[in-house]
Amino acid sequence: MFVPALPLFGTFVNSRIGAAIGVVWIAGRAHYAWSYVRDPEKRGPGMIATLLGSAVLLPGAIVGIVLVGVRWM
């Protein structure tokens, strides 16, 4: 879900904001993986960062695509 949502968000909404969200998502995945190996009980913050990044990118990309489509009409 992240891989297609990131370039779509960057193209149709804002590339700098998309890049910042992408960095948060990657950091969240790294934290999740590291915490999963060390202590699975503490992997919550990494999971939340990943979910928030995805929850912003995908709907934002969809809204951006729809708004660009409306402008073409």
PQR file of N, CA, C, O and H, with PARSE charges and radii, in Angstrom:
ATOM      1  N   MET A   1       0.822  -1.181   0.000 -0.4000 1.5000
ATOM      2  CA  MET A   1       0.000   0.000   0.000 -0.0000 2.0000
ATOM      3  C   MET A   1       0.876   1.258   0.000  0.5500 1.7000
ATOM      4  O   MET A   1       0.534   2.252  -0.640 -0.5500 1.4000
ATOM      5  N   PHE A   2       1.983   1.215   0.703 -0.4000 1.5000
ATOM      6  CA  PHE A   2       2.854   2.384   0.818 -0.0000 2.0000
ATOM      7  C   PHE A   2       3.522   2.726  -0.508  0.5500 1.7000
ATOM      8  O   PHE A   2       3.598   3.895  -0.887 -0.5500 1.4000
ATOM      9  H   PHE A   2       2.261   0.407   1.223  0.4000 1.0000
ATOM     10  N   VAL A   3       4.003   1.710  -1.209 -0.4000 1.5000
ATOM     11  CA  VAL A   3       4.795   1.951  -2.421 -0.0000 2.0000
ATOM     12  C   VAL A   3       4.001   2.687  -3.498  0.5500 1.7000
ATOM     13  O   VAL A   3       4.518   3.661  -4.045 -0.5500 1.4000
ATOM     14  H   VAL A   3       3.941   0.760  -0.901  0.4000 1.0000
ATOM     15  N   PRO A   4       2.782   2.283  -3.832 -0.5600 1.5000
ATOM     16  CA  PRO A   4       2.056   3.082  -4.831  0.2800 2.0000
ATOM     17  C   PRO A   4       1.516   4.407  -4.280  0.5500 1.7000
ATOM     18  O   PRO A   4       1.389   5.380  -5.024 -0.5500 1.4000
ATOM     19  N   ALA A   5       1.200   4.448  -2.989 -0.4000 1.5000
ATOM     20  CA  ALA A   5       0.620   5.667  -2.429 -0.0000 2.0000
ATOM     21  C   ALA A   5       1.626   6.812  -2.365  0.5500 1.7000
ATOM     22  O   ALA A   5       1.254   7.971  -2.551 -0.5500 1.4000
ATOM     23  H   ALA A   5       1.304   3.658  -2.385  0.4000 1.0000
ATOM     24  N   LEU A   6       2.884   6.503  -2.107 -0.4000 1.5000
ATOM     25  CA  LEU A   6       3.890   7.559  -1.958 -0.0000 2.0000
ATOM     26  C   LEU A   6       4.097   8.358  -3.246  0.5500 1.7000
ATOM     27  O   LEU A   6       3.997   9.584  -3.201 -0.5500 1.4000
ATOM     28  H   LEU A   6       3.186   5.562  -1.956  0.4000 1.0000
ATOM     29  N   PRO A   7       4.381   7.728  -4.391 -0.5600 1.5000
ATOM     30  CA  PRO A   7       4.554   8.554  -5.598  0.2800 2.0000
ATOM     31  C   PRO A   7       3.258   9.229  -6.052  0.5500 1.7000
ATOM     32  O   PRO A   7       3.297  10.327  -6.608 -0.5500 1.4000
ATOM     33  N   LEU A   8       2.120   8.588  -5.823 -0.4000 1.5000
ATOM     34  CA  LEU A   8       0.861   9.234  -6.192 -0.0000 2.0000
ATOM     35  C   LEU A   8       0.618  10.478  -5.343  0.5500 1.7000
ATOM     36  O   LEU A   8       0.200  11.513  -5.861 -0.5500 1.4000
ATOM     37  H   LEU A   8       2.088   7.696  -5.372  0.4000 1.0000
ATOM     38  N   PHE A   9       0.878  10.378  -4.053 -0.4000 1.5000
ATOM     39  CA  PHE A   9       0.735  11.538  -3.170 -0.0000 2.0000
ATOM     40  C   PHE A   9       1.702  12.635  -3.601  0.5500 1.7000
ATOM     41  O   PHE A   9       1.324  13.804  -3.680 -0.5500 1.4000
ATOM     42  H   PHE A   9       1.218   9.537  -3.632  0.4000 1.0000
ATOM     43  N   GLY A  10       2.943  12.262  -3.876 -0.4000 1.5000
ATOM     44  CA  GLY A  10       3.935  13.246  -4.289 -0.0000 2.0000
ATOM     45  C   GLY A  10       3.591  13.925  -5.599  0.5500 1.7000
ATOM     46  O   GLY A  10       3.879  15.108  -5.782 -0.5500 1.4000
ATOM     47  H   GLY A  10       3.250  11.312  -3.812  0.4000 1.0000
ATOM     48  N   THR A  11       2.980  13.191  -6.507 -0.4000 1.5000
ATOM     49  CA  THR A  11       2.630  13.748  -7.812 -0.0000 2.0000
ATOM     50  C   THR A  11       1.397  14.635  -7.746  0.5500 1.7000
ATOM     51  O   THR A  11       1.384  15.726  -8.316 -0.5500 1.4000
ATOM     52  H   THR A  11       2.746  12.230  -6.358  0.4000 1.0000
ATOM     53  N   PHE A  12       0.371  14.176  -7.062 -0.4000 1.5000
ATOM     54  CA  PHE A  12      -0.909  14.871  -7.104 -0.0000 2.0000
ATOM     55  C   PHE A  12      -1.178  15.800  -5.928  0.5500 1.7000
ATOM     56  O   PHE A  12      -2.104  16.610  -5.984 -0.5500 1.4000
ATOM     57  H   PHE A  12       0.382  13.290  -6.600  0.4000 1.0000
ATOM     58  N   VAL A  13      -0.382  15.697  -4.858 -0.4000 1.5000
ATOM     59  CA  VAL A  13      -0.626  16.564  -3.698 -0.0000 2.0000
ATOM     60  C   VAL A  13       0.579  17.475  -3.479  0.5500 1.7000
ATOM     61  O   VAL A  13       0.549  18.648  -3.852 -0.5500 1.4000
ATOM     62  H   VAL A  13       0.370  15.039  -4.812  0.4000 1.0000
ATOM     63  N   ASN A  14       1.634  16.940  -2.880 -0.4000 1.5000
ATOM     64  CA  ASN A  14       2.821  17.742  -2.604 -0.0000 2.0000
ATOM     65  C   ASN A  14       3.993  16.790  -2.387  0.5500 1.7000
ATOM     66  O   ASN A  14       3.935  15.910  -1.528 -0.5500 1.4000
ATOM     67  H   ASN A  14       1.659  15.987  -2.577  0.4000 1.0000
ATOM     68  N   SER A  15       5.052  16.970  -3.165 -0.4000 1.5000
ATOM     69  CA  SER A  15       6.179  16.047  -3.093 -0.0000 2.0000
ATOM     70  C   SER A  15       6.975  16.189  -1.793  0.5500 1.7000
ATOM     71  O   SER A  15       7.475  15.190  -1.276 -0.5500 1.4000
ATOM     72  H   SER A  15       5.099  17.685  -3.863  0.4000 1.0000
ATOM     73  N   ARG A  16       7.101  17.389  -1.259 -0.4000 1.5000
ATOM     74  CA  ARG A  16       7.865  17.562  -0.011 -0.0000 2.0000
ATOM     75  C   ARG A  16       7.133  16.956   1.178  0.5500 1.7000
ATOM     76  O   ARG A  16       7.747  16.305   2.023 -0.5500 1.4000
ATOM     77  H   ARG A  16       6.694  18.201  -1.679  0.4000 1.0000
ATOM     78  N   ILE A  17       5.850  17.164   1.243 -0.4000 1.5000
ATOM     79  CA  ILE A  17       5.079  16.562   2.325 -0.0000 2.0000
ATOM     80  C   ILE A  17       5.091  15.042   2.177  0.5500 1.7000
ATOM     81  O   ILE A  17       5.229  14.317   3.162 -0.5500 1.4000
ATOM     82  H   ILE A  17       5.351  17.693   0.557  0.4000 1.0000
ATOM     83  N   GLY A  18       4.948  14.568   0.952 -0.4000 1.5000
ATOM     84  CA  GLY A  18       5.008  13.129   0.707 -0.0000 2.0000
ATOM     85  C   GLY A  18       6.340  12.534   1.121  0.5500 1.7000
ATOM     86  O   GLY A  18       6.385  11.442   1.687 -0.5500 1.4000
ATOM     87  H   GLY A  18       4.837  15.156   0.151  0.4000 1.0000
ATOM     88  N   ALA A  19       7.428  13.247   0.843 -0.4000 1.5000
ATOM     89  CA  ALA A  19       8.751  12.764   1.242 -0.0000 2.0000
ATOM     90  C   ALA A  19       8.880  12.717   2.758  0.5500 1.7000
ATOM     91  O   ALA A  19       9.444  11.771   3.308 -0.5500 1.4000
ATOM     92  H   ALA A  19       7.391  14.134   0.384  0.4000 1.0000
ATOM     93  N   ALA A  20       8.360  13.731   3.431 -0.4000 1.5000
ATOM     94  CA  ALA A  20       8.423  13.750   4.898 -0.0000 2.0000
ATOM     95  C   ALA A  20       7.613  12.597   5.496  0.5500 1.7000
ATOM     96  O   ALA A  20       8.064  11.943   6.436 -0.5500 1.4000
ATOM     97  H   ALA A  20       7.902  14.499   2.985  0.4000 1.0000
ATOM     98  N   ILE A  21       6.436  12.353   4.961 -0.4000 1.5000
ATOM     99  CA  ILE A  21       5.623  11.239   5.438 -0.0000 2.0000
ATOM    100  C   ILE A  21       6.323   9.915   5.135  0.5500 1.7000
ATOM    101  O   ILE A  21       6.267   8.985   5.940 -0.5500 1.4000
ATOM    102  H   ILE A  21       6.070  12.885   4.197  0.4000 1.0000
ATOM    103  N   GLY A  22       6.978   9.827   3.985 -0.4000 1.5000
ATOM    104  CA  GLY A  22       7.721   8.624   3.644 -0.0000 2.0000
ATOM    105  C   GLY A  22       8.862   8.349   4.610  0.5500 1.7000
ATOM    106  O   GLY A  22       9.116   7.198   4.964 -0.5500 1.4000
ATOM    107  H   GLY A  22       7.024  10.583   3.332  0.4000 1.0000
ATOM    108  N   VAL A  23       9.548   9.399   5.037 -0.4000 1.5000
ATOM    109  CA  VAL A  23      10.635   9.233   6.014 -0.0000 2.0000
ATOM    110  C   VAL A  23      10.073   8.752   7.351  0.5500 1.7000
ATOM    111  O   VAL A  23      10.664   7.888   8.000 -0.5500 1.4000
ATOM    112  H   VAL A  23       9.342  10.334   4.750  0.4000 1.0000
ATOM    113  N   VAL A  24       8.938   9.307   7.761 -0.4000 1.5000
ATOM    114  CA  VAL A  24       8.301   8.864   9.010 -0.0000 2.0000
ATOM    115  C   VAL A  24       7.890   7.401   8.889  0.5500 1.7000
ATOM    116  O   VAL A  24       8.078   6.623   9.824 -0.5500 1.4000
ATOM    117  H   VAL A  24       8.458  10.009   7.234  0.4000 1.0000
ATOM    118  N   TRP A  25       7.332   7.026   7.747 -0.4000 1.5000
ATOM    119  CA  TRP A  25       6.903   5.644   7.533 -0.0000 2.0000
ATOM    120  C   TRP A  25       8.097   4.686   7.603  0.5500 1.7000
ATOM    121  O   TRP A  25       8.029   3.651   8.266 -0.5500 1.4000
ATOM    122  H   TRP A  25       7.179   7.658   6.987  0.4000 1.0000
ATOM    123  N   ILE A  26       9.182   5.034   6.922 -0.4000 1.5000
ATOM    124  CA  ILE A  26      10.375   4.174   6.924 -0.0000 2.0000
ATOM    125  C   ILE A  26      10.967   4.085   8.329  0.5500 1.7000
ATOM    126  O   ILE A  26      11.363   3.004   8.764 -0.5500 1.4000
ATOM    127  H   ILE A  26       9.237   5.875   6.384  0.4000 1.0000
ATOM    128  N   ALA A  27      11.031   5.202   9.038 -0.4000 1.5000
ATOM    129  CA  ALA A  27      11.540   5.177  10.409 -0.0000 2.0000
ATOM    130  C   ALA A  27      10.638   4.323  11.306  0.5500 1.7000
ATOM    131  O   ALA A  27      11.128   3.594  12.169 -0.5500 1.4000
ATOM    132  H   ALA A  27      10.709   6.081   8.685  0.4000 1.0000
ATOM    133  N   GLY A  28       9.344   4.412  11.103 -0.4000 1.5000
ATOM    134  CA  GLY A  28       8.412   3.591  11.865 -0.0000 2.0000
ATOM    135  C   GLY A  28       8.600   2.111  11.592  0.5500 1.7000
ATOM    136  O   GLY A  28       8.548   1.299  12.516 -0.5500 1.4000
ATOM    137  H   GLY A  28       8.946   5.004  10.402  0.4000 1.0000
ATOM    138  N   ARG A  29       8.820   1.746  10.327 -0.4000 1.5000
ATOM    139  CA  ARG A  29       9.053   0.336   9.993 -0.0000 2.0000
ATOM    140  C   ARG A  29      10.359  -0.151  10.610  0.5500 1.7000
ATOM    141  O   ARG A  29      10.434  -1.272  11.113 -0.5500 1.4000
ATOM    142  H   ARG A  29       8.862   2.406   9.576  0.4000 1.0000
ATOM    143  N   ALA A  30      11.382   0.689  10.570 -0.4000 1.5000
ATOM    144  CA  ALA A  30      12.661   0.300  11.162 -0.0000 2.0000
ATOM    145  C   ALA A  30      12.513   0.114  12.671  0.5500 1.7000
ATOM    146  O   ALA A  30      13.032  -0.848  13.237 -0.5500 1.4000
ATOM    147  H   ALA A  30      11.321   1.600  10.161  0.4000 1.0000
ATOM    148  N   HIS A  31      11.805   1.036  13.316 -0.4000 1.5000
ATOM    149  CA  HIS A  31      11.579   0.918  14.757 -0.0000 2.0000
ATOM    150  C   HIS A  31      10.768  -0.334  15.073  0.5500 1.7000
ATOM    151  O   HIS A  31      11.065  -1.042  16.035 -0.5500 1.4000
ATOM    152  H   HIS A  31      11.383   1.818  12.856  0.4000 1.0000
ATOM    153  N   TYR A  32       9.758  -0.605  14.276 -0.4000 1.5000
ATOM    154  CA  TYR A  32       8.931  -1.786  14.480 -0.0000 2.0000
ATOM    155  C   TYR A  32       9.769  -3.056  14.361  0.5500 1.7000
ATOM    156  O   TYR A  32       9.671  -3.945  15.208 -0.5500 1.4000
ATOM    157  H   TYR A  32       9.517  -0.030  13.494  0.4000 1.0000
ATOM    158  N   ALA A  33      10.590  -3.148  13.320 -0.4000 1.5000
ATOM    159  CA  ALA A  33      11.423  -4.343  13.120 -0.0000 2.0000
ATOM    160  C   ALA A  33      12.434  -4.508  14.253  0.5500 1.7000
ATOM    161  O   ALA A  33      12.629  -5.606  14.772 -0.5500 1.4000
ATOM    162  H   ALA A  33      10.670  -2.426  12.632  0.4000 1.0000
ATOM    163  N   TRP A  34      13.065  -3.413  14.622 -0.4000 1.5000
ATOM    164  CA  TRP A  34      14.068  -3.472  15.689 -0.0000 2.0000
ATOM    165  C   TRP A  34      13.414  -3.861  17.015  0.5500 1.7000
ATOM    166  O   TRP A  34      13.951  -4.684  17.756 -0.5500 1.4000
ATOM    167  H   TRP A  34      12.906  -2.520  14.200  0.4000 1.0000
ATOM    168  N   SER A  35      12.272  -3.279  17.308 -0.4000 1.5000
ATOM    169  CA  SER A  35      11.568  -3.597  18.552 -0.0000 2.0000
ATOM    170  C   SER A  35      11.045  -5.026  18.536  0.5500 1.7000
ATOM    171  O   SER A  35      11.018  -5.686  19.575 -0.5500 1.4000
ATOM    172  H   SER A  35      11.836  -2.610  16.706  0.4000 1.0000
ATOM    173  N   TYR A  36      10.635  -5.506  17.388 -0.4000 1.5000
ATOM    174  CA  TYR A  36      10.118  -6.867  17.287 -0.0000 2.0000
ATOM    175  C   TYR A  36      11.186  -7.890  17.644  0.5500 1.7000
ATOM    176  O   TYR A  36      10.898  -8.918  18.258 -0.5500 1.4000
ATOM    177  H   TYR A  36      10.656  -4.971  16.544  0.4000 1.0000
ATOM    178  N   VAL A  37      12.427  -7.596  17.252 -0.4000 1.5000
ATOM    179  CA  VAL A  37      13.533  -8.498  17.560 -0.0000 2.0000
ATOM    180  C   VAL A  37      13.932  -8.400  19.030  0.5500 1.7000
ATOM    181  O   VAL A  37      14.173  -9.415  19.683 -0.5500 1.4000
ATOM    182  H   VAL A  37      12.661  -6.761  16.754  0.4000 1.0000
ATOM    183  N   ARG A  38      13.999  -7.180  19.544 -0.4000 1.5000
ATOM    184  CA  ARG A  38      14.481  -6.983  20.926 -0.0000 2.0000
ATOM    185  C   ARG A  38      13.409  -7.285  21.961  0.5500 1.7000
ATOM    186  O   ARG A  38      13.630  -8.095  22.861 -0.5500 1.4000
ATOM    187  H   ARG A  38      13.804  -6.355  19.014  0.4000 1.0000
ATOM    188  N   ASP A  39      12.245  -6.641  21.843 -0.4000 1.5000
ATOM    189  CA  ASP A  39      11.176  -6.839  22.811 -0.0000 2.0000
ATOM    190  C   ASP A  39       9.836  -6.590  22.112  0.5500 1.7000
ATOM    191  O   ASP A  39       9.438  -5.438  21.944 -0.5500 1.4000
ATOM    192  H   ASP A  39      12.065  -5.983  21.112  0.4000 1.0000
ATOM    193  N   PRO A  40       9.144  -7.643  21.707 -0.5600 1.5000
ATOM    194  CA  PRO A  40       7.897  -7.470  20.956  0.2800 2.0000
ATOM    195  C   PRO A  40       6.832  -6.626  21.657  0.5500 1.7000
ATOM    196  O   PRO A  40       5.950  -6.078  20.995 -0.5500 1.4000
ATOM    197  N   GLU A  41       6.897  -6.514  22.965 -0.4000 1.5000
ATOM    198  CA  GLU A  41       5.918  -5.712  23.698 -0.0000 2.0000
ATOM    199  C   GLU A  41       6.048  -4.212  23.393  0.5500 1.7000
ATOM    200  O   GLU A  41       5.094  -3.461  23.590 -0.5500 1.4000
ATOM    201  H   GLU A  41       7.613  -6.959  23.503  0.4000 1.0000
ATOM    202  N   LYS A  42       7.212  -3.775  22.917 -0.4000 1.5000
ATOM    203  CA  LYS A  42       7.470  -2.349  22.701 -0.0000 2.0000
ATOM    204  C   LYS A  42       7.429  -1.947  21.230  0.5500 1.7000
ATOM    205  O   LYS A  42       8.020  -0.933  20.858 -0.5500 1.4000
ATOM    206  H   LYS A  42       7.988  -4.385  22.757  0.4000 1.0000
ATOM    207  N   ARG A  43       6.752  -2.709  20.396 -0.4000 1.5000
ATOM    208  CA  ARG A  43       6.716  -2.394  18.967 -0.0000 2.0000
ATOM    209  C   ARG A  43       5.564  -1.465  18.586  0.5500 1.7000
ATOM    210  O   ARG A  43       5.409  -1.123  17.413 -0.5500 1.4000
ATOM    211  H   ARG A  43       6.272  -3.533  20.698  0.4000 1.0000
ATOM    212  N   GLY A  44       4.765  -1.060  19.551 -0.4000 1.5000
ATOM    213  CA  GLY A  44       3.604  -0.214  19.293 -0.0000 2.0000
ATOM    214  C   GLY A  44       3.907   1.108  18.616  0.5500 1.7000
ATOM    215  O   GLY A  44       3.236   1.441  17.639 -0.5500 1.4000
ATOM    216  H   GLY A  44       4.891  -1.338  20.503  0.4000 1.0000
ATOM    217  N   PRO A  45       4.895   1.893  19.085 -0.5600 1.5000
ATOM    218  CA  PRO A  45       5.162   3.184  18.428  0.2800 2.0000
ATOM    219  C   PRO A  45       5.553   3.042  16.953  0.5500 1.7000
ATOM    220  O   PRO A  45       5.162   3.865  16.125 -0.5500 1.4000
ATOM    221  N   GLY A  46       6.309   2.016  16.631 -0.4000 1.5000
ATOM    222  CA  GLY A  46       6.664   1.798  15.225 -0.0000 2.0000
ATOM    223  C   GLY A  46       5.448   1.455  14.393  0.5500 1.7000
ATOM    224  O   GLY A  46       5.320   1.908  13.256 -0.5500 1.4000
ATOM    225  H   GLY A  46       6.626   1.348  17.303  0.4000 1.0000
ATOM    226  N   MET A  47       4.560   0.659  14.951 -0.4000 1.5000
ATOM    227  CA  MET A  47       3.346   0.302  14.236 -0.0000 2.0000
ATOM    228  C   MET A  47       2.456   1.527  14.031  0.5500 1.7000
ATOM    229  O   MET A  47       1.869   1.698  12.963 -0.5500 1.4000
ATOM    230  H   MET A  47       4.664   0.291  15.875  0.4000 1.0000
ATOM    231  N   ILE A  48       2.355   2.378  15.052 -0.4000 1.5000
ATOM    232  CA  ILE A  48       1.524   3.577  14.951 -0.0000 2.0000
ATOM    233  C   ILE A  48       2.080   4.529  13.893  0.5500 1.7000
ATOM    234  O   ILE A  48       1.316   5.088  13.106 -0.5500 1.4000
ATOM    235  H   ILE A  48       2.832   2.239  15.920  0.4000 1.0000
ATOM    236  N   ALA A  49       3.401   4.721  13.866 -0.4000 1.5000
ATOM    237  CA  ALA A  49       4.007   5.597  12.853 -0.0000 2.0000
ATOM    238  C   ALA A  49       3.749   5.063  11.452  0.5500 1.7000
ATOM    239  O   ALA A  49       3.466   5.832  10.533 -0.5500 1.4000
ATOM    240  H   ALA A  49       4.022   4.267  14.505  0.4000 1.0000
ATOM    241  N   THR A  50       3.846   3.752  11.286 -0.4000 1.5000
ATOM    242  CA  THR A  50       3.590   3.143   9.985 -0.0000 2.0000
ATOM    243  C   THR A  50       2.131   3.316   9.578  0.5500 1.7000
ATOM    244  O   THR A  50       1.841   3.683   8.440 -0.5500 1.4000
ATOM    245  H   THR A  50       4.076   3.127  12.032  0.4000 1.0000
ATOM    246  N   LEU A  51       1.220   3.054  10.497 -0.4000 1.5000
ATOM    247  CA  LEU A  51      -0.202   3.186  10.192 -0.0000 2.0000
ATOM    248  C   LEU A  51      -0.593   4.630   9.897  0.5500 1.7000
ATOM    249  O   LEU A  51      -1.379   4.884   8.984 -0.5500 1.4000
ATOM    250  H   LEU A  51       1.456   2.756  11.422  0.4000 1.0000
ATOM    251  N   LEU A  52      -0.057   5.568  10.657 -0.4000 1.5000
ATOM    252  CA  LEU A  52      -0.382   6.977  10.410 -0.0000 2.0000
ATOM    253  C   LEU A  52       0.131   7.436   9.049  0.5500 1.7000
ATOM    254  O   LEU A  52      -0.557   8.156   8.324 -0.5500 1.4000
ATOM    255  H   LEU A  52       0.580   5.361  11.399  0.4000 1.0000
ATOM    256  N   GLY A  53       1.350   7.009   8.710 -0.4000 1.5000
ATOM    257  CA  GLY A  53       1.887   7.362   7.400 -0.0000 2.0000
ATOM    258  C   GLY A  53       1.019   6.834   6.275  0.5500 1.7000
ATOM    259  O   GLY A  53       0.705   7.560   5.332 -0.5500 1.4000
ATOM    260  H   GLY A  53       1.908   6.424   9.299  0.4000 1.0000
ATOM    261  N   SER A  54       0.630   5.569   6.372 -0.4000 1.5000
ATOM    262  CA  SER A  54      -0.229   4.975   5.355 -0.0000 2.0000
ATOM    263  C   SER A  54      -1.617   5.605   5.354  0.5500 1.7000
ATOM    264  O   SER A  54      -2.220   5.791   4.297 -0.5500 1.4000
ATOM    265  H   SER A  54       0.885   4.979   7.139  0.4000 1.0000
ATOM    266  N   ALA A  55      -2.120   5.933   6.541 -0.4000 1.5000
ATOM    267  CA  ALA A  55      -3.452   6.521   6.647 -0.0000 2.0000
ATOM    268  C   ALA A  55      -3.516   7.927   6.069  0.5500 1.7000
ATOM    269  O   ALA A  55      -4.600   8.402   5.730 -0.5500 1.4000
ATOM    270  H   ALA A  55      -1.630   5.781   7.400  0.4000 1.0000
ATOM    271  N   VAL A  56      -2.387   8.598   5.951 -0.4000 1.5000
ATOM    272  CA  VAL A  56      -2.355   9.928   5.339 -0.0000 2.0000
ATOM    273  C   VAL A  56      -2.066   9.819   3.844  0.5500 1.7000
ATOM    274  O   VAL A  56      -2.693  10.507   3.039 -0.5500 1.4000
ATOM    275  H   VAL A  56      -1.507   8.213   6.226  0.4000 1.0000
ATOM    276  N   LEU A  57      -1.123   8.962   3.472 -0.4000 1.5000
ATOM    277  CA  LEU A  57      -0.707   8.879   2.079 -0.0000 2.0000
ATOM    278  C   LEU A  57      -1.813   8.386   1.150  0.5500 1.7000
ATOM    279  O   LEU A  57      -2.094   9.021   0.134 -0.5500 1.4000
ATOM    280  H   LEU A  57      -0.614   8.403   4.126  0.4000 1.0000
ATOM    281  N   LEU A  58      -2.435   7.278   1.483 -0.4000 1.5000
ATOM    282  CA  LEU A  58      -3.408   6.700   0.559 -0.0000 2.0000
ATOM    283  C   LEU A  58      -4.642   7.580   0.365  0.5500 1.7000
ATOM    284  O   LEU A  58      -4.987   7.875  -0.780 -0.5500 1.4000
ATOM    285  H   LEU A  58      -2.207   6.762   2.309  0.4000 1.0000
ATOM    286  N   PRO A  59      -5.324   8.015   1.432 -0.5600 1.5000
ATOM    287  CA  PRO A  59      -6.467   8.911   1.202  0.2800 2.0000
ATOM    288  C   PRO A  59      -6.058  10.239   0.562  0.5500 1.7000
ATOM    289  O   PRO A  59      -6.788  10.788  -0.264 -0.5500 1.4000
ATOM    290  N   GLY A  60      -4.888  10.748   0.950 -0.4000 1.5000
ATOM    291  CA  GLY A  60      -4.413  11.993   0.343 -0.0000 2.0000
ATOM    292  C   GLY A  60      -4.173  11.841  -1.148  0.5500 1.7000
ATOM    293  O   GLY A  60      -4.508  12.733  -1.927 -0.5500 1.4000
ATOM    294  H   GLY A  60      -4.295  10.302   1.620  0.4000 1.0000
ATOM    295  N   ALA A  61      -3.597  10.720  -1.549 -0.4000 1.5000
ATOM    296  CA  ALA A  61      -3.367  10.460  -2.970 -0.0000 2.0000
ATOM    297  C   ALA A  61      -4.692  10.349  -3.712  0.5500 1.7000
ATOM    298  O   ALA A  61      -4.838  10.883  -4.811 -0.5500 1.4000
ATOM    299  H   ALA A  61      -3.325   9.995  -0.916  0.4000 1.0000
ATOM    300  N   ILE A  62      -5.645   9.666  -3.120 -0.4000 1.5000
ATOM    301  CA  ILE A  62      -6.954   9.513  -3.771 -0.0000 2.0000
ATOM    302  C   ILE A  62      -7.635  10.865  -3.928  0.5500 1.7000
ATOM    303  O   ILE A  62      -8.179  11.165  -4.991 -0.5500 1.4000
ATOM    304  H   ILE A  62      -5.526   9.232  -2.227  0.4000 1.0000
ATOM    305  N   VAL A  63      -7.611  11.677  -2.890 -0.4000 1.5000
ATOM    306  CA  VAL A  63      -8.221  13.012  -2.971 -0.0000 2.0000
ATOM    307  C   VAL A  63      -7.496  13.859  -4.009  0.5500 1.7000
ATOM    308  O   VAL A  63      -8.141  14.566  -4.784 -0.5500 1.4000
ATOM    309  H   VAL A  63      -7.169  11.433  -2.026  0.4000 1.0000
ATOM    310  N   GLY A  64      -6.169  13.799  -4.038 -0.4000 1.5000
ATOM    311  CA  GLY A  64      -5.411  14.552  -5.029 -0.0000 2.0000
ATOM    312  C   GLY A  64      -5.742  14.141  -6.446  0.5500 1.7000
ATOM    313  O   GLY A  64      -5.888  14.993  -7.322 -0.5500 1.4000
ATOM    314  H   GLY A  64      -5.646  13.225  -3.408  0.4000 1.0000
ATOM    315  N   ILE A  65      -5.863  12.846  -6.684 -0.4000 1.5000
ATOM    316  CA  ILE A  65      -6.214  12.353  -8.025 -0.0000 2.0000
ATOM    317  C   ILE A  65      -7.609  12.824  -8.415  0.5500 1.7000
ATOM    318  O   ILE A  65      -7.825  13.256  -9.547 -0.5500 1.4000
ATOM    319  H   ILE A  65      -5.745  12.153  -5.972  0.4000 1.0000
ATOM    320  N   VAL A  66      -8.550  12.744  -7.490 -0.4000 1.5000
ATOM    321  CA  VAL A  66      -9.918  13.177  -7.782 -0.0000 2.0000
ATOM    322  C   VAL A  66      -9.953  14.669  -8.085  0.5500 1.7000
ATOM    323  O   VAL A  66     -10.628  15.094  -9.023 -0.5500 1.4000
ATOM    324  H   VAL A  66      -8.375  12.393  -6.570  0.4000 1.0000
ATOM    325  N   LEU A  67      -9.231  15.473  -7.300 -0.4000 1.5000
ATOM    326  CA  LEU A  67      -9.248  16.924  -7.533 -0.0000 2.0000
ATOM    327  C   LEU A  67      -8.607  17.280  -8.862  0.5500 1.7000
ATOM    328  O   LEU A  67      -9.079  18.187  -9.547 -0.5500 1.4000
ATOM    329  H   LEU A  67      -8.682  15.128  -6.538  0.4000 1.0000
ATOM    330  N   VAL A  68      -7.549  16.592  -9.240 -0.4000 1.5000
ATOM    331  CA  VAL A  68      -6.931  16.852 -10.547 -0.0000 2.0000
ATOM    332  C   VAL A  68      -7.874  16.422 -11.645  0.5500 1.7000
ATOM    333  O   VAL A  68      -7.970  17.093 -12.673 -0.5500 1.4000
ATOM    334  H   VAL A  68      -7.166  15.855  -8.683  0.4000 1.0000
ATOM    335  N   GLY A  69      -8.577  15.312 -11.451 -0.4000 1.5000
ATOM    336  CA  GLY A  69      -9.559  14.860 -12.441 -0.0000 2.0000
ATOM    337  C   GLY A  69     -10.693  15.845 -12.593  0.5500 1.7000
ATOM    338  O   GLY A  69     -11.185  16.049 -13.702 -0.5500 1.4000
ATOM    339  H   GLY A  69      -8.499  14.767 -10.616  0.4000 1.0000
ATOM    340  N   VAL A  70     -11.122  16.460 -11.505 -0.4000 1.5000
ATOM    341  CA  VAL A  70     -12.197  17.450 -11.559 -0.0000 2.0000
ATOM    342  C   VAL A  70     -11.734  18.679 -12.327  0.5500 1.7000
ATOM    343  O   VAL A  70     -12.513  19.277 -13.070 -0.5500 1.4000
ATOM    344  H   VAL A  70     -10.722  16.294 -10.603  0.4000 1.0000
ATOM    345  N   ARG A  71     -10.473  19.061 -12.155 -0.4000 1.5000
ATOM    346  CA  ARG A  71      -9.940  20.225 -12.878 -0.0000 2.0000
ATOM    347  C   ARG A  71      -9.896  19.989 -14.383  0.5500 1.7000
ATOM    348  O   ARG A  71     -10.005  20.936 -15.163 -0.5500 1.4000
ATOM    349  H   ARG A  71      -9.841  18.576 -11.552  0.4000 1.0000
ATOM    350  N   TRP A  72      -9.736  18.731 -14.797 -0.4000 1.5000
ATOM    351  CA  TRP A  72      -9.671  18.402 -16.227 -0.0000 2.0000
ATOM    352  C   TRP A  72     -11.040  18.464 -16.875  0.5500 1.7000
ATOM    353  O   TRP A  72     -11.136  18.569 -18.097 -0.5500 1.4000
ATOM    354  H   TRP A  72      -9.647  17.962 -14.164  0.4000 1.0000
ATOM    355  N   MET A  73     -12.104  18.401 -16.084 -0.4000 1.5000
ATOM    356  CA  MET A  73     -13.450  18.385 -16.666 -0.0000 2.0000
ATOM    357  C   MET A  73     -13.910  19.751 -17.044  0.5500 1.7000
ATOM    358  O   MET A  73     -15.023  19.910 -17.547 -0.5500 1.4000
ATOM    359  H   MET A  73     -12.026  18.316 -15.091  0.4000 1.0000
TER
END
